[in-house]
Amino acid sequence: MCGILMFTYFKGSASECILVSMLAARAQAIARLKEMTTYENQDETVLLGKLMAYCSRESHSCVEKNAMISFVKLRILEPDSESILRGTTLKQVS
């Protein structure tokens, strides 16, 4: 076939992987909220406003971009002196 490969290999980017993960987590969170009696009759757009994602300031910029694409609020937190986002930091903000 004129030297053209019949199969090509699609290699996704890290940004694409984060987007897919964020969309999957969003869908799972909305499904869990709908199971709760408080939110069982709520529209998904209302539930979407209740979601919040957290990341470290050290995270790649694609995390912020993908949060915007996913319509999920993102809170960027400061890591400690070792550039680690600790569970205690998350507990303080939630």
PDB file of N, CA, C and O in Angstrom:
ATOM      1  N   MET A   1       0.821  -1.168   0.000  1.00  0.00           N
ATOM      2  CA  MET A   1       0.000   0.000   0.000  1.00  0.00           C
ATOM      3  C   MET A   1       0.878   1.249   0.000  1.00  0.00           C
ATOM      4  O   MET A   1       0.742   2.094   0.885  1.00  0.00           O
ATOM      5  N   CYS A   2       1.736   1.374  -0.936  1.00  0.00           N
ATOM      6  CA  CYS A   2       2.597   2.542  -1.144  1.00  0.00           C
ATOM      7  C   CYS A   2       3.480   2.857   0.052  1.00  0.00           C
ATOM      8  O   CYS A   2       3.860   4.013   0.244  1.00  0.00           O
ATOM      9  N   GLY A   3       3.810   1.882   0.842  1.00  0.00           N
ATOM     10  CA  GLY A   3       4.686   2.096   1.982  1.00  0.00           C
ATOM     11  C   GLY A   3       4.028   2.784   3.172  1.00  0.00           C
ATOM     12  O   GLY A   3       4.721   3.158   4.119  1.00  0.00           O
ATOM     13  N   ILE A   4       2.717   2.958   3.148  1.00  0.00           N
ATOM     14  CA  ILE A   4       2.010   3.602   4.254  1.00  0.00           C
ATOM     15  C   ILE A   4       1.608   2.532   5.259  1.00  0.00           C
ATOM     16  O   ILE A   4       1.058   1.495   4.888  1.00  0.00           O
ATOM     17  N   LEU A   5       1.882   2.786   6.511  1.00  0.00           N
ATOM     18  CA  LEU A   5       1.508   1.839   7.556  1.00  0.00           C
ATOM     19  C   LEU A   5      -0.007   1.752   7.672  1.00  0.00           C
ATOM     20  O   LEU A   5      -0.708   2.763   7.628  1.00  0.00           O
ATOM     21  N   MET A   6      -0.490   0.546   7.820  1.00  0.00           N
ATOM     22  CA  MET A   6      -1.929   0.338   7.960  1.00  0.00           C
ATOM     23  C   MET A   6      -2.409   0.693   9.375  1.00  0.00           C
ATOM     24  O   MET A   6      -3.560   1.084   9.570  1.00  0.00           O
ATOM     25  N   PHE A   7      -1.533   0.554  10.331  1.00  0.00           N
ATOM     26  CA  PHE A   7      -1.900   0.840  11.711  1.00  0.00           C
ATOM     27  C   PHE A   7      -0.991   1.937  12.233  1.00  0.00           C
ATOM     28  O   PHE A   7       0.214   1.931  11.982  1.00  0.00           O
ATOM     29  N   THR A   8      -1.560   2.857  12.943  1.00  0.00           N
ATOM     30  CA  THR A   8      -0.756   3.896  13.571  1.00  0.00           C
ATOM     31  C   THR A   8      -0.945   3.796  15.070  1.00  0.00           C
ATOM     32  O   THR A   8      -1.969   3.318  15.556  1.00  0.00           O
ATOM     33  N   TYR A   9       0.032   4.243  15.770  1.00  0.00           N
ATOM     34  CA  TYR A   9      -0.001   4.196  17.221  1.00  0.00           C
ATOM     35  C   TYR A   9      -0.370   5.580  17.725  1.00  0.00           C
ATOM     36  O   TYR A   9       0.319   6.555  17.426  1.00  0.00           O
ATOM     37  N   PHE A  10      -1.446   5.673  18.485  1.00  0.00           N
ATOM     38  CA  PHE A  10      -1.870   6.944  19.059  1.00  0.00           C
ATOM     39  C   PHE A  10      -1.299   7.053  20.460  1.00  0.00           C
ATOM     40  O   PHE A  10      -1.571   6.217  21.322  1.00  0.00           O
ATOM     41  N   LYS A  11      -0.523   8.071  20.673  1.00  0.00           N
ATOM     42  CA  LYS A  11       0.086   8.273  21.979  1.00  0.00           C
ATOM     43  C   LYS A  11      -0.519   9.526  22.603  1.00  0.00           C
ATOM     44  O   LYS A  11      -0.276  10.642  22.141  1.00  0.00           O
ATOM     45  N   GLY A  12      -1.294   9.332  23.637  1.00  0.00           N
ATOM     46  CA  GLY A  12      -1.936  10.453  24.302  1.00  0.00           C
ATOM     47  C   GLY A  12      -0.953  11.235  25.157  1.00  0.00           C
ATOM     48  O   GLY A  12       0.103  10.730  25.537  1.00  0.00           O
ATOM     49  N   SER A  13      -1.313  12.455  25.448  1.00  0.00           N
ATOM     50  CA  SER A  13      -0.455  13.313  26.255  1.00  0.00           C
ATOM     51  C   SER A  13      -0.837  13.211  27.731  1.00  0.00           C
ATOM     52  O   SER A  13      -1.879  12.656  28.082  1.00  0.00           O
ATOM     53  N   ALA A  14       0.019  13.752  28.578  1.00  0.00           N
ATOM     54  CA  ALA A  14      -0.279  13.784  30.008  1.00  0.00           C
ATOM     55  C   ALA A  14      -1.505  14.653  30.263  1.00  0.00           C
ATOM     56  O   ALA A  14      -2.328  14.337  31.123  1.00  0.00           O
ATOM     57  N   SER A  15      -1.623  15.736  29.522  1.00  0.00           N
ATOM     58  CA  SER A  15      -2.776  16.622  29.663  1.00  0.00           C
ATOM     59  C   SER A  15      -4.071  15.893  29.327  1.00  0.00           C
ATOM     60  O   SER A  15      -5.081  16.058  30.012  1.00  0.00           O
ATOM     61  N   GLU A  16      -4.036  15.095  28.281  1.00  0.00           N
ATOM     62  CA  GLU A  16      -5.213  14.310  27.892  1.00  0.00           C
ATOM     63  C   GLU A  16      -5.569  13.301  28.980  1.00  0.00           C
ATOM     64  O   GLU A  16      -6.746  13.093  29.277  1.00  0.00           O
ATOM     65  N   CYS A  17      -4.570  12.687  29.565  1.00  0.00           N
ATOM     66  CA  CYS A  17      -4.787  11.702  30.630  1.00  0.00           C
ATOM     67  C   CYS A  17      -5.435  12.358  31.848  1.00  0.00           C
ATOM     68  O   CYS A  17      -6.347  11.791  32.451  1.00  0.00           O
ATOM     69  N   ILE A  18      -4.967  13.542  32.205  1.00  0.00           N
ATOM     70  CA  ILE A  18      -5.537  14.258  33.343  1.00  0.00           C
ATOM     71  C   ILE A  18      -6.978  14.653  33.056  1.00  0.00           C
ATOM     72  O   ILE A  18      -7.831  14.571  33.940  1.00  0.00           O
ATOM     73  N   LEU A  19      -7.257  15.080  31.828  1.00  0.00           N
ATOM     74  CA  LEU A  19      -8.621  15.451  31.458  1.00  0.00           C
ATOM     75  C   LEU A  19      -9.561  14.258  31.565  1.00  0.00           C
ATOM     76  O   LEU A  19     -10.649  14.374  32.130  1.00  0.00           O
ATOM     77  N   VAL A  20      -9.153  13.119  31.032  1.00  0.00           N
ATOM     78  CA  VAL A  20      -9.992  11.919  31.092  1.00  0.00           C
ATOM     79  C   VAL A  20     -10.217  11.510  32.550  1.00  0.00           C
ATOM     80  O   VAL A  20     -11.328  11.137  32.927  1.00  0.00           O
ATOM     81  N   SER A  21      -9.170  11.580  33.366  1.00  0.00           N
ATOM     82  CA  SER A  21      -9.300  11.231  34.786  1.00  0.00           C
ATOM     83  C   SER A  21     -10.244  12.182  35.504  1.00  0.00           C
ATOM     84  O   SER A  21     -11.056  11.760  36.327  1.00  0.00           O
ATOM     85  N   MET A  22     -10.133  13.470  35.188  1.00  0.00           N
ATOM     86  CA  MET A  22     -10.988  14.455  35.834  1.00  0.00           C
ATOM     87  C   MET A  22     -12.451  14.282  35.421  1.00  0.00           C
ATOM     88  O   MET A  22     -13.352  14.407  36.251  1.00  0.00           O
ATOM     89  N   LEU A  23     -12.683  13.996  34.147  1.00  0.00           N
ATOM     90  CA  LEU A  23     -14.054  13.773  33.680  1.00  0.00           C
ATOM     91  C   LEU A  23     -14.653  12.518  34.307  1.00  0.00           C
ATOM     92  O   LEU A  23     -15.833  12.497  34.658  1.00  0.00           O
ATOM     93  N   ALA A  24     -13.838  11.470  34.447  1.00  0.00           N
ATOM     94  CA  ALA A  24     -14.322  10.233  35.071  1.00  0.00           C
ATOM     95  C   ALA A  24     -14.634  10.464  36.547  1.00  0.00           C
ATOM     96  O   ALA A  24     -15.655   9.991  37.048  1.00  0.00           O
ATOM     97  N   ALA A  25     -13.761  11.187  37.243  1.00  0.00           N
ATOM     98  CA  ALA A  25     -13.994  11.478  38.658  1.00  0.00           C
ATOM     99  C   ALA A  25     -15.227  12.353  38.834  1.00  0.00           C
ATOM    100  O   ALA A  25     -15.995  12.172  39.779  1.00  0.00           O
ATOM    101  N   ARG A  26     -15.416  13.306  37.916  1.00  0.00           N
ATOM    102  CA  ARG A  26     -16.597  14.172  37.970  1.00  0.00           C
ATOM    103  C   ARG A  26     -17.878  13.350  37.811  1.00  0.00           C
ATOM    104  O   ARG A  26     -18.835  13.536  38.563  1.00  0.00           O
ATOM    105  N   ALA A  27     -17.892  12.449  36.839  1.00  0.00           N
ATOM    106  CA  ALA A  27     -19.069  11.604  36.604  1.00  0.00           C
ATOM    107  C   ALA A  27     -19.357  10.730  37.819  1.00  0.00           C
ATOM    108  O   ALA A  27     -20.512  10.558  38.208  1.00  0.00           O
ATOM    109  N   GLN A  28     -18.309  10.183  38.412  1.00  0.00           N
ATOM    110  CA  GLN A  28     -18.480   9.327  39.589  1.00  0.00           C
ATOM    111  C   GLN A  28     -18.997  10.136  40.784  1.00  0.00           C
ATOM    112  O   GLN A  28     -19.859   9.665  41.526  1.00  0.00           O
ATOM    113  N   ALA A  29     -18.477  11.338  40.970  1.00  0.00           N
ATOM    114  CA  ALA A  29     -18.920  12.175  42.088  1.00  0.00           C
ATOM    115  C   ALA A  29     -20.382  12.578  41.926  1.00  0.00           C
ATOM    116  O   ALA A  29     -21.137  12.572  42.898  1.00  0.00           O
ATOM    117  N   ILE A  30     -20.782  12.924  40.713  1.00  0.00           N
ATOM    118  CA  ILE A  30     -22.179  13.300  40.470  1.00  0.00           C
ATOM    119  C   ILE A  30     -23.099  12.102  40.697  1.00  0.00           C
ATOM    120  O   ILE A  30     -24.186  12.249  41.256  1.00  0.00           O
ATOM    121  N   ALA A  31     -22.667  10.919  40.263  1.00  0.00           N
ATOM    122  CA  ALA A  31     -23.468   9.709  40.483  1.00  0.00           C
ATOM    123  C   ALA A  31     -23.636   9.435  41.978  1.00  0.00           C
ATOM    124  O   ALA A  31     -24.718   9.052  42.423  1.00  0.00           O
ATOM    125  N   ARG A  32     -22.569   9.632  42.750  1.00  0.00           N
ATOM    126  CA  ARG A  32     -22.660   9.415  44.203  1.00  0.00           C
ATOM    127  C   ARG A  32     -23.577  10.437  44.860  1.00  0.00           C
ATOM    128  O   ARG A  32     -24.341  10.103  45.766  1.00  0.00           O
ATOM    129  N   LEU A  33     -23.499  11.685  44.402  1.00  0.00           N
ATOM    130  CA  LEU A  33     -24.385  12.709  44.956  1.00  0.00           C
ATOM    131  C   LEU A  33     -25.847  12.389  44.658  1.00  0.00           C
ATOM    132  O   LEU A  33     -26.717  12.593  45.505  1.00  0.00           O
ATOM    133  N   LYS A  34     -26.115  11.886  43.454  1.00  0.00           N
ATOM    134  CA  LYS A  34     -27.495  11.555  43.077  1.00  0.00           C
ATOM    135  C   LYS A  34     -28.061  10.413  43.913  1.00  0.00           C
ATOM    136  O   LYS A  34     -29.278  10.304  44.061  1.00  0.00           O
ATOM    137  N   GLU A  35     -27.202   9.566  44.459  1.00  0.00           N
ATOM    138  CA  GLU A  35     -27.647   8.464  45.312  1.00  0.00           C
ATOM    139  C   GLU A  35     -28.099   8.959  46.685  1.00  0.00           C
ATOM    140  O   GLU A  35     -28.849   8.273  47.379  1.00  0.00           O
ATOM    141  N   MET A  36     -27.649  10.136  47.070  1.00  0.00           N
ATOM    142  CA  MET A  36     -28.025  10.701  48.363  1.00  0.00           C
ATOM    143  C   MET A  36     -29.435  11.275  48.261  1.00  0.00           C
ATOM    144  O   MET A  36     -29.785  11.912  47.268  1.00  0.00           O
ATOM    145  N   THR A  37     -30.235  11.044  49.290  1.00  0.00           N
ATOM    146  CA  THR A  37     -31.629  11.501  49.252  1.00  0.00           C
ATOM    147  C   THR A  37     -31.727  13.022  49.144  1.00  0.00           C
ATOM    148  O   THR A  37     -32.698  13.539  48.592  1.00  0.00           O
ATOM    149  N   THR A  38     -30.747  13.730  49.658  1.00  0.00           N
ATOM    150  CA  THR A  38     -30.763  15.193  49.599  1.00  0.00           C
ATOM    151  C   THR A  38     -30.706  15.704  48.167  1.00  0.00           C
ATOM    152  O   THR A  38     -31.307  16.729  47.844  1.00  0.00           O
ATOM    153  N   TYR A  39     -29.981  14.991  47.308  1.00  0.00           N
ATOM    154  CA  TYR A  39     -29.735  15.465  45.948  1.00  0.00           C
ATOM    155  C   TYR A  39     -30.362  14.597  44.860  1.00  0.00           C
ATOM    156  O   TYR A  39     -30.085  14.820  43.681  1.00  0.00           O
ATOM    157  N   GLU A  40     -31.188  13.624  45.206  1.00  0.00           N
ATOM    158  CA  GLU A  40     -31.661  12.659  44.213  1.00  0.00           C
ATOM    159  C   GLU A  40     -32.461  13.288  43.075  1.00  0.00           C
ATOM    160  O   GLU A  40     -32.460  12.750  41.968  1.00  0.00           O
ATOM    161  N   ASN A  41     -33.142  14.404  43.308  1.00  0.00           N
ATOM    162  CA  ASN A  41     -33.941  15.038  42.258  1.00  0.00           C
ATOM    163  C   ASN A  41     -33.273  16.279  41.669  1.00  0.00           C
ATOM    164  O   ASN A  41     -33.890  17.014  40.898  1.00  0.00           O
ATOM    165  N   GLN A  42     -32.029  16.508  42.028  1.00  0.00           N
ATOM    166  CA  GLN A  42     -31.310  17.683  41.543  1.00  0.00           C
ATOM    167  C   GLN A  42     -30.795  17.467  40.129  1.00  0.00           C
ATOM    168  O   GLN A  42     -30.433  16.354  39.746  1.00  0.00           O
ATOM    169  N   ASP A  43     -30.769  18.541  39.366  1.00  0.00           N
ATOM    170  CA  ASP A  43     -30.194  18.505  38.028  1.00  0.00           C
ATOM    171  C   ASP A  43     -28.670  18.416  38.135  1.00  0.00           C
ATOM    172  O   ASP A  43     -28.081  18.906  39.099  1.00  0.00           O
ATOM    173  N   GLU A  44     -28.043  17.794  37.152  1.00  0.00           N
ATOM    174  CA  GLU A  44     -26.584  17.627  37.183  1.00  0.00           C
ATOM    175  C   GLU A  44     -25.852  18.964  37.199  1.00  0.00           C
ATOM    176  O   GLU A  44     -24.772  19.069  37.781  1.00  0.00           O
ATOM    177  N   THR A  45     -26.420  19.973  36.575  1.00  0.00           N
ATOM    178  CA  THR A  45     -25.747  21.276  36.573  1.00  0.00           C
ATOM    179  C   THR A  45     -25.689  21.874  37.976  1.00  0.00           C
ATOM    180  O   THR A  45     -24.736  22.577  38.313  1.00  0.00           O
ATOM    181  N   VAL A  46     -26.694  21.600  38.787  1.00  0.00           N
ATOM    182  CA  VAL A  46     -26.685  22.062  40.176  1.00  0.00           C
ATOM    183  C   VAL A  46     -25.620  21.304  40.958  1.00  0.00           C
ATOM    184  O   VAL A  46     -24.873  21.896  41.737  1.00  0.00           O
ATOM    185  N   LEU A  47     -25.555  20.002  40.750  1.00  0.00           N
ATOM    186  CA  LEU A  47     -24.569  19.175  41.452  1.00  0.00           C
ATOM    187  C   LEU A  47     -23.149  19.529  41.033  1.00  0.00           C
ATOM    188  O   LEU A  47     -22.227  19.473  41.846  1.00  0.00           O
ATOM    189  N   LEU A  48     -22.974  19.885  39.790  1.00  0.00           N
ATOM    190  CA  LEU A  48     -21.650  20.258  39.286  1.00  0.00           C
ATOM    191  C   LEU A  48     -21.086  21.443  40.064  1.00  0.00           C
ATOM    192  O   LEU A  48     -19.878  21.530  40.286  1.00  0.00           O
ATOM    193  N   GLY A  49     -21.956  22.342  40.471  1.00  0.00           N
ATOM    194  CA  GLY A  49     -21.520  23.498  41.248  1.00  0.00           C
ATOM    195  C   GLY A  49     -21.035  23.153  42.639  1.00  0.00           C
ATOM    196  O   GLY A  49     -20.404  23.983  43.294  1.00  0.00           O
ATOM    197  N   LYS A  50     -21.312  21.954  43.102  1.00  0.00           N
ATOM    198  CA  LYS A  50     -20.892  21.524  44.432  1.00  0.00           C
ATOM    199  C   LYS A  50     -19.519  20.852  44.428  1.00  0.00           C
ATOM    200  O   LYS A  50     -18.950  20.599  45.489  1.00  0.00           O
ATOM    201  N   LEU A  51     -18.987  20.564  43.246  1.00  0.00           N
ATOM    202  CA  LEU A  51     -17.713  19.850  43.156  1.00  0.00           C
ATOM    203  C   LEU A  51     -16.532  20.799  43.286  1.00  0.00           C
ATOM    204  O   LEU A  51     -16.572  21.935  42.813  1.00  0.00           O
ATOM    205  N   MET A  52     -15.479  20.315  43.937  1.00  0.00           N
ATOM    206  CA  MET A  52     -14.253  21.091  44.100  1.00  0.00           C
ATOM    207  C   MET A  52     -13.073  20.137  43.958  1.00  0.00           C
ATOM    208  O   MET A  52     -13.033  19.081  44.589  1.00  0.00           O
ATOM    209  N   ALA A  53     -12.120  20.519  43.128  1.00  0.00           N
ATOM    210  CA  ALA A  53     -10.880  19.750  42.978  1.00  0.00           C
ATOM    211  C   ALA A  53      -9.763  20.525  43.668  1.00  0.00           C
ATOM    212  O   ALA A  53      -9.806  21.752  43.752  1.00  0.00           O
ATOM    213  N   TYR A  54      -8.777  19.807  44.154  1.00  0.00           N
ATOM    214  CA  TYR A  54      -7.642  20.423  44.832  1.00  0.00           C
ATOM    215  C   TYR A  54      -6.357  19.975  44.153  1.00  0.00           C
ATOM    216  O   TYR A  54      -6.239  18.834  43.706  1.00  0.00           O
ATOM    217  N   CYS A  55      -5.404  20.883  44.083  1.00  0.00           N
ATOM    218  CA  CYS A  55      -4.079  20.510  43.577  1.00  0.00           C
ATOM    219  C   CYS A  55      -3.036  21.397  44.239  1.00  0.00           C
ATOM    220  O   CYS A  55      -3.358  22.404  44.870  1.00  0.00           O
ATOM    221  N   SER A  56      -1.809  21.009  44.084  1.00  0.00           N
ATOM    222  CA  SER A  56      -0.686  21.767  44.611  1.00  0.00           C
ATOM    223  C   SER A  56      -0.297  22.860  43.621  1.00  0.00           C
ATOM    224  O   SER A  56      -0.524  22.732  42.418  1.00  0.00           O
ATOM    225  N   ARG A  57       0.285  23.921  44.135  1.00  0.00           N
ATOM    226  CA  ARG A  57       0.809  24.962  43.259  1.00  0.00           C
ATOM    227  C   ARG A  57       1.907  24.390  42.354  1.00  0.00           C
ATOM    228  O   ARG A  57       2.210  24.962  41.307  1.00  0.00           O
ATOM    229  N   GLU A  58       2.490  23.281  42.751  1.00  0.00           N
ATOM    230  CA  GLU A  58       3.538  22.628  41.969  1.00  0.00           C
ATOM    231  C   GLU A  58       2.975  21.795  40.817  1.00  0.00           C
ATOM    232  O   GLU A  58       3.740  21.284  40.000  1.00  0.00           O
ATOM    233  N   SER A  59       1.664  21.652  40.738  1.00  0.00           N
ATOM    234  CA  SER A  59       1.044  20.853  39.674  1.00  0.00           C
ATOM    235  C   SER A  59       1.245  21.517  38.322  1.00  0.00           C
ATOM    236  O   SER A  59       1.434  22.730  38.229  1.00  0.00           O
ATOM    237  N   HIS A  60       1.202  20.709  37.285  1.00  0.00           N
ATOM    238  CA  HIS A  60       1.351  21.213  35.917  1.00  0.00           C
ATOM    239  C   HIS A  60       0.180  22.120  35.569  1.00  0.00           C
ATOM    240  O   HIS A  60      -0.923  21.939  36.084  1.00  0.00           O
ATOM    241  N   SER A  61       0.412  23.078  34.711  1.00  0.00           N
ATOM    242  CA  SER A  61      -0.631  24.038  34.328  1.00  0.00           C
ATOM    243  C   SER A  61      -1.825  23.373  33.649  1.00  0.00           C
ATOM    244  O   SER A  61      -2.916  23.942  33.629  1.00  0.00           O
ATOM    245  N   CYS A  62      -1.636  22.183  33.095  1.00  0.00           N
ATOM    246  CA  CYS A  62      -2.750  21.502  32.424  1.00  0.00           C
ATOM    247  C   CYS A  62      -3.837  21.097  33.415  1.00  0.00           C
ATOM    248  O   CYS A  62      -4.981  20.888  33.009  1.00  0.00           O
ATOM    249  N   VAL A  63      -3.514  20.982  34.698  1.00  0.00           N
ATOM    250  CA  VAL A  63      -4.532  20.654  35.697  1.00  0.00           C
ATOM    251  C   VAL A  63      -5.552  21.785  35.769  1.00  0.00           C
ATOM    252  O   VAL A  63      -6.758  21.540  35.805  1.00  0.00           O
ATOM    253  N   GLU A  64      -5.070  23.016  35.791  1.00  0.00           N
ATOM    254  CA  GLU A  64      -5.965  24.175  35.834  1.00  0.00           C
ATOM    255  C   GLU A  64      -6.792  24.271  34.552  1.00  0.00           C
ATOM    256  O   GLU A  64      -7.993  24.537  34.594  1.00  0.00           O
ATOM    257  N   LYS A  65      -6.141  24.052  33.428  1.00  0.00           N
ATOM    258  CA  LYS A  65      -6.842  24.098  32.138  1.00  0.00           C
ATOM    259  C   LYS A  65      -7.926  23.024  32.075  1.00  0.00           C
ATOM    260  O   LYS A  65      -9.044  23.296  31.638  1.00  0.00           O
ATOM    261  N   ASN A  66      -7.604  21.820  32.505  1.00  0.00           N
ATOM    262  CA  ASN A  66      -8.567  20.722  32.444  1.00  0.00           C
ATOM    263  C   ASN A  66      -9.712  20.900  33.434  1.00  0.00           C
ATOM    264  O   ASN A  66     -10.825  20.439  33.180  1.00  0.00           O
ATOM    265  N   ALA A  67      -9.456  21.556  34.547  1.00  0.00           N
ATOM    266  CA  ALA A  67     -10.547  21.857  35.479  1.00  0.00           C
ATOM    267  C   ALA A  67     -11.541  22.813  34.821  1.00  0.00           C
ATOM    268  O   ALA A  67     -12.753  22.670  34.986  1.00  0.00           O
ATOM    269  N   MET A  68     -11.022  23.781  34.081  1.00  0.00           N
ATOM    270  CA  MET A  68     -11.916  24.703  33.366  1.00  0.00           C
ATOM    271  C   MET A  68     -12.724  23.968  32.305  1.00  0.00           C
ATOM    272  O   MET A  68     -13.925  24.197  32.169  1.00  0.00           O
ATOM    273  N   ILE A  69     -12.070  23.088  31.553  1.00  0.00           N
ATOM    274  CA  ILE A  69     -12.761  22.316  30.514  1.00  0.00           C
ATOM    275  C   ILE A  69     -13.838  21.428  31.134  1.00  0.00           C
ATOM    276  O   ILE A  69     -14.905  21.240  30.551  1.00  0.00           O
ATOM    277  N   SER A  70     -13.554  20.886  32.314  1.00  0.00           N
ATOM    278  CA  SER A  70     -14.477  19.972  32.998  1.00  0.00           C
ATOM    279  C   SER A  70     -15.559  20.697  33.795  1.00  0.00           C
ATOM    280  O   SER A  70     -16.455  20.055  34.344  1.00  0.00           O
ATOM    281  N   PHE A  71     -15.485  22.022  33.865  1.00  0.00           N
ATOM    282  CA  PHE A  71     -16.421  22.820  34.666  1.00  0.00           C
ATOM    283  C   PHE A  71     -16.380  22.422  36.137  1.00  0.00           C
ATOM    284  O   PHE A  71     -17.414  22.349  36.801  1.00  0.00           O
ATOM    285  N   VAL A  72     -15.173  22.167  36.638  1.00  0.00           N
ATOM    286  CA  VAL A  72     -14.982  21.827  38.043  1.00  0.00           C
ATOM    287  C   VAL A  72     -14.156  22.937  38.681  1.00  0.00           C
ATOM    288  O   VAL A  72     -13.109  23.321  38.161  1.00  0.00           O
ATOM    289  N   LYS A  73     -14.637  23.448  39.817  1.00  0.00           N
ATOM    290  CA  LYS A  73     -13.873  24.478  40.527  1.00  0.00           C
ATOM    291  C   LYS A  73     -12.573  23.849  41.028  1.00  0.00           C
ATOM    292  O   LYS A  73     -12.547  22.698  41.464  1.00  0.00           O
ATOM    293  N   LEU A  74     -11.507  24.627  40.956  1.00  0.00           N
ATOM    294  CA  LEU A  74     -10.193  24.133  41.368  1.00  0.00           C
ATOM    295  C   LEU A  74      -9.630  25.055  42.428  1.00  0.00           C
ATOM    296  O   LEU A  74      -9.638  26.276  42.277  1.00  0.00           O
ATOM    297  N   ARG A  75      -9.150  24.469  43.483  1.00  0.00           N
ATOM    298  CA  ARG A  75      -8.481  25.231  44.534  1.00  0.00           C
ATOM    299  C   ARG A  75      -7.017  24.822  44.538  1.00  0.00           C
ATOM    300  O   ARG A  75      -6.684  23.654  44.736  1.00  0.00           O
ATOM    301  N   ILE A  76      -6.154  25.797  44.317  1.00  0.00           N
ATOM    302  CA  ILE A  76      -4.712  25.549  44.259  1.00  0.00           C
ATOM    303  C   ILE A  76      -4.128  25.838  45.635  1.00  0.00           C
ATOM    304  O   ILE A  76      -4.277  26.936  46.171  1.00  0.00           O
ATOM    305  N   LEU A  77      -3.461  24.834  46.198  1.00  0.00           N
ATOM    306  CA  LEU A  77      -2.933  24.924  47.556  1.00  0.00           C
ATOM    307  C   LEU A  77      -1.413  24.988  47.557  1.00  0.00           C
ATOM    308  O   LEU A  77      -0.748  24.507  46.639  1.00  0.00           O
ATOM    309  N   GLU A  78      -0.888  25.591  48.606  1.00  0.00           N
ATOM    310  CA  GLU A  78       0.563  25.701  48.752  1.00  0.00           C
ATOM    311  C   GLU A  78       1.142  24.406  49.327  1.00  0.00           C
ATOM    312  O   GLU A  78       0.620  23.872  50.306  1.00  0.00           O
ATOM    313  N   PRO A  79       2.206  23.907  48.728  1.00  0.00           N
ATOM    314  CA  PRO A  79       2.879  22.728  49.295  1.00  0.00           C
ATOM    315  C   PRO A  79       3.750  23.145  50.480  1.00  0.00           C
ATOM    316  O   PRO A  79       3.950  24.334  50.731  1.00  0.00           O
ATOM    317  N   ASP A  80       4.262  22.152  51.199  1.00  0.00           N
ATOM    318  CA  ASP A  80       5.143  22.469  52.316  1.00  0.00           C
ATOM    319  C   ASP A  80       6.551  22.776  51.811  1.00  0.00           C
ATOM    320  O   ASP A  80       6.766  22.900  50.606  1.00  0.00           O
ATOM    321  N   SER A  81       7.493  22.896  52.716  1.00  0.00           N
ATOM    322  CA  SER A  81       8.867  23.265  52.349  1.00  0.00           C
ATOM    323  C   SER A  81       9.561  22.200  51.502  1.00  0.00           C
ATOM    324  O   SER A  81      10.580  22.472  50.867  1.00  0.00           O
ATOM    325  N   GLU A  82       9.007  20.984  51.494  1.00  0.00           N
ATOM    326  CA  GLU A  82       9.569  19.904  50.683  1.00  0.00           C
ATOM    327  C   GLU A  82       8.794  19.723  49.378  1.00  0.00           C
ATOM    328  O   GLU A  82       8.939  18.706  48.699  1.00  0.00           O
ATOM    329  N   SER A  83       7.970  20.715  49.031  1.00  0.00           N
ATOM    330  CA  SER A  83       7.146  20.703  47.807  1.00  0.00           C
ATOM    331  C   SER A  83       6.143  19.555  47.787  1.00  0.00           C
ATOM    332  O   SER A  83       5.854  18.993  46.731  1.00  0.00           O
ATOM    333  N   ILE A  84       5.610  19.209  48.966  1.00  0.00           N
ATOM    334  CA  ILE A  84       4.633  18.128  49.094  1.00  0.00           C
ATOM    335  C   ILE A  84       3.323  18.710  49.602  1.00  0.00           C
ATOM    336  O   ILE A  84       3.311  19.501  50.545  1.00  0.00           O
ATOM    337  N   LEU A  85       2.229  18.321  48.979  1.00  0.00           N
ATOM    338  CA  LEU A  85       0.906  18.719  49.452  1.00  0.00           C
ATOM    339  C   LEU A  85       0.459  17.674  50.469  1.00  0.00           C
ATOM    340  O   LEU A  85       0.197  16.525  50.114  1.00  0.00           O
ATOM    341  N   ARG A  86       0.376  18.069  51.701  1.00  0.00           N
ATOM    342  CA  ARG A  86       0.076  17.150  52.801  1.00  0.00           C
ATOM    343  C   ARG A  86      -1.424  17.049  53.065  1.00  0.00           C
ATOM    344  O   ARG A  86      -2.193  17.958  52.752  1.00  0.00           O
ATOM    345  N   GLY A  87      -1.811  15.931  53.641  1.00  0.00           N
ATOM    346  CA  GLY A  87      -3.204  15.727  54.010  1.00  0.00           C
ATOM    347  C   GLY A  87      -3.681  16.747  55.025  1.00  0.00           C
ATOM    348  O   GLY A  87      -4.850  17.131  55.019  1.00  0.00           O
ATOM    349  N   THR A  88      -2.785  17.189  55.895  1.00  0.00           N
ATOM    350  CA  THR A  88      -3.164  18.201  56.892  1.00  0.00           C
ATOM    351  C   THR A  88      -3.552  19.515  56.215  1.00  0.00           C
ATOM    352  O   THR A  88      -4.436  20.224  56.698  1.00  0.00           O
ATOM    353  N   THR A  89      -2.906  19.839  55.115  1.00  0.00           N
ATOM    354  CA  THR A  89      -3.257  21.051  54.363  1.00  0.00           C
ATOM    355  C   THR A  89      -4.658  20.918  53.793  1.00  0.00           C
ATOM    356  O   THR A  89      -5.440  21.867  53.837  1.00  0.00           O
ATOM    357  N   LEU A  90      -4.980  19.748  53.261  1.00  0.00           N
ATOM    358  CA  LEU A  90      -6.322  19.512  52.722  1.00  0.00           C
ATOM    359  C   LEU A  90      -7.381  19.590  53.818  1.00  0.00           C
ATOM    360  O   LEU A  90      -8.466  20.129  53.597  1.00  0.00           O
ATOM    361  N   LYS A  91      -7.071  19.055  54.996  1.00  0.00           N
ATOM    362  CA  LYS A  91      -8.028  19.096  56.102  1.00  0.00           C
ATOM    363  C   LYS A  91      -8.303  20.531  56.538  1.00  0.00           C
ATOM    364  O   LYS A  91      -9.425  20.861  56.922  1.00  0.00           O
ATOM    365  N   GLN A  92      -7.285  21.378  56.479  1.00  0.00           N
ATOM    366  CA  GLN A  92      -7.448  22.769  56.904  1.00  0.00           C
ATOM    367  C   GLN A  92      -8.376  23.548  55.981  1.00  0.00           C
ATOM    368  O   GLN A  92      -9.095  24.435  56.441  1.00  0.00           O
ATOM    369  N   VAL A  93      -8.375  23.235  54.693  1.00  0.00           N
ATOM    370  CA  VAL A  93      -9.173  24.010  53.738  1.00  0.00           C
ATOM    371  C   VAL A  93     -10.559  23.431  53.505  1.00  0.00           C
ATOM    372  O   VAL A  93     -11.421  24.119  52.957  1.00  0.00           O
ATOM    373  N   SER A  94     -10.798  22.188  53.903  1.00  0.00           N
ATOM    374  CA  SER A  94     -12.114  21.594  53.630  1.00  0.00           C
ATOM    375  C   SER A  94     -13.066  21.729  54.778  1.00  0.00           C
ATOM    376  O   SER A  94     -14.208  21.276  54.690  1.00  0.00           O
TER     377      SER A  94
END
